[in-house]
Amino acid sequence: MATVILHARTDIGFVRTNNEDSYFADPERGLAIVADGMGGHAGGEVASKIAVDTISEQLKSPDSMWPFGRAQRERKLIVSSVRLANRRVRDAAQQDTSLAGMGTTVVVLWVRGGRAHVAHVGDSRIYRYRKGGLVQLTRDHSWPSEDGSMRNVLTRAVGAEDNVEIDHRLLDVLSGDIFLLCSDGLTRPVGDEGIVRALREFNKGEEASQRLVDLAKENGAPDNVTVVLAYC
């Protein structure tokens, strides 16, 4: 398995009264998850935590040592874990009326040897930074809001419907690749150009992750900000 170094940071920002983002980072498993919750009262916090906890507990190495079909087994495990998270979020909302309508985005990066699984629901993103170039690996599941506000309207979210559609990609990993998982609290105020500048300027993951959060705050941080950098 490839060695992965992970650096994660989250910040409440300047507008929100609570942090509805959750994340998980385990370098030994090469696993990183970011979820951006939504919902009244404490719903967003609850939904994102359920998603992250469920997916992280499910994504363990398949027991079989048989190499053939391993990537397919891993993909099925990711998909089933997100579906389980969807069911648990909906169950929690049904059991507590104060959590009604809650949901969450989720992005998952699972580096397995020389390959990486990328899965997502919603508008949180995963990027790959390779040899000075930044590529967005996920597609936002959202529509621009009619009133032009910062927040777009999600077309997919974990917990929104009984069934959830999950996008998945399997990519080759090269030594020196950097993957960035983030909530839209980073991408909206900072943008791709700001992300590239931060990754070019700071070689160390701890400094780069802090700089990305600082950039969001320098631009008003209208939402919670969460970043996880994975160095391969």
N, C-alpha and C positions, 0 to 999 in steps of 0.2 A: 504494500500500500504506500502511496506517495505521502511524504511528510507535508502536513498542512499546518501553518501557523495562523491562528485566528486572533483578531483584535476587535472588541465590541464596545460600543458606547451608546448610551441613550440619554436624552435630555427632555425635560418637560416643555421647553420653549417658553415663549413670553405671553401666550394667549390662553392656552388651556389651563384648567385648574387641576387636572390630574393627568397622569401618563397612561394612555390607552395602548401604547406599544409594548410588546413583549419580544424577547429574543432568547435564543439558545445557541451556544457555541461549544463544541467538543472536538478539539484537535485530534484526539486519539481515534475518533470515529470519522474524522474528516467531515463533520456534520455541522451545518449552520442553518438557523431558521430565524426569520423575522416575521412578525404579525402585527398589523395595525388595526386595532379594534374600533368598533363604532357601536353606538347605542346610548340611550338615556341613562341617567344616574351612573351606576358603576358598570353598565353593560359592556362597554368597549374593553375595559380592563379584564373583565371576566372572560369574554369571548376570546381575546388574544391569548390569555394565559391557558385556557382550555386547549386551544389549538396547538400551541407550542409544547405544552406538557404531553398531549396525546401523541403528536407526531414524533417527538424525541424518544418517548418510551417505546414506540413501535419500531423505529428504524434502528434495528440492530442487525449485525451481519447475518445473512441466512446461514443456517447451520450446515447446509450441504457443502462439501468440499469439491463437488463435481463442478468443473469450470464451465462446461458448456451450458449456455442459457443463463448464466449468472446475471448478466445485465438485465435480461427480461424479468427474472425473479425479483431483482432489486426494484425495477420500475413498478411491478405489481405491488410490491410492499409499500412504496411511496404513495401510490394511488389509493390503496386500501387504508393507509394511515390518515390521509387527508379526509377520506370519506367517513372514517370513524370520528375524526374531529368534528366534522359537520354534524354528525348525528348527536354527539355529546353537547355541542353548543345549542342545538335545537331542543334537546331534552332539558337542559338547564333553564332555557328561556320559558319552556312550558311549565316548569315546576315553580318558577318565581316570576310573578307578574311584573315586578319592577325591572326585570331583565328582558321583557318582551321586545322583539325587534332587533336584538343585538346580533352582531356578526363581526367578521374580521377578514382582512386580507391575509395571505400567507405566501411566503417564498421560501423554498427549500433548496439548499445546495448540499449534495452528498458526493464527496470525492472518493472514488473507489479505484485505487491503482492509478492508471494513466487516463482514467475517464471521470467525468463529472455528470451527475444527474442534476438537472435543473427543473424544478416544478413550481407552479404558482397558480394562485387564484387572486384576482383583484388588481390593484394598481401599485402595490409595492413592487420593487424592481430588483433584478440581478444584472449586473454589468460584468464584463470581462475587460481587464486592462492588460494589453499585450504589446510589448515593444513600442510603447508610446501612444498606442491607439486604444480608444474606448469604444466598446460595442455593447449595446443594450441587448440582453439575451431574452428578455421577457417582453410581452406585449400587454399594455395596460387594458384591463377589462373595465372600461369606464367611458362615459360620455361627458363632454364639457357641460358644466352646469348652465342653465338658462340665464341666471342672473350674473354670470361672469365672475362668480366668487372663486376663491383659491381652490376650493374643494370640488372635485368632479363627482358625478353620480356614477356609482359602481354598477356595472352590469352583471358582475359575479362576485359573490362573497361566501365565505364559509359560514354556514348558519342561516343564510338567507332563504334557502329552499330545501325541500326534502332531499333532493339530489343535487350534487355539485359537480360541475365539469372542471377537470384539472388539466392544465397544459403541462406537457413534459417534453424535455429534450435531453439527449445524451451527447456529450461533447468530449473531444479529446482534450487532455490537459498537457501543457508544455511546462517545463521547468521555467520559473520566472513569471508565470501567469499570476495575476491578482484578480480575485473575484470580489465584487462589492454587492452586498445585500443591503437594502435600505427601504425605509418607509418614505412616503411622499413628502414628509416633513423635511427631507433633505432635497429631493429632486426639484420641487417647485421653487423654493427660494434660491437654490444654488445653481441648478442646471448642469448640463453635461460639461460645459467649458470650465466651470468652477471645479468640478470633480477632477477633470484631467489636470488642471493646474496644481491641485493639492497633491495628487499622486505623483506628479513629476517633481514637485518641490521637496517632498518628504519621503525618504527611503524607508524609514522605520514605520512599522504598522501602528505603533502606539501614537506616534506624532501625527501620522496621516489621518487616523480616525478622529483624533482630537481636532485637527484642523478642519475636517469636514463638518463637524458639529459647530465649531466656531463660525464657519462661513454661513451656516444656516442662521445662527444667532445674529451675525452682523447684518443679515438681510431681513431681520424682524422675527424670525422663527415663529410663524403664525400657527404652527402645529408641533406636536411631539416629533422629535428627531431621533432616529435609531439607525446606526450603521454597524455592519459587521464586515471586516476586511479579511479575506482568506488568501494567504500567500502560499503558493504551491512551488 
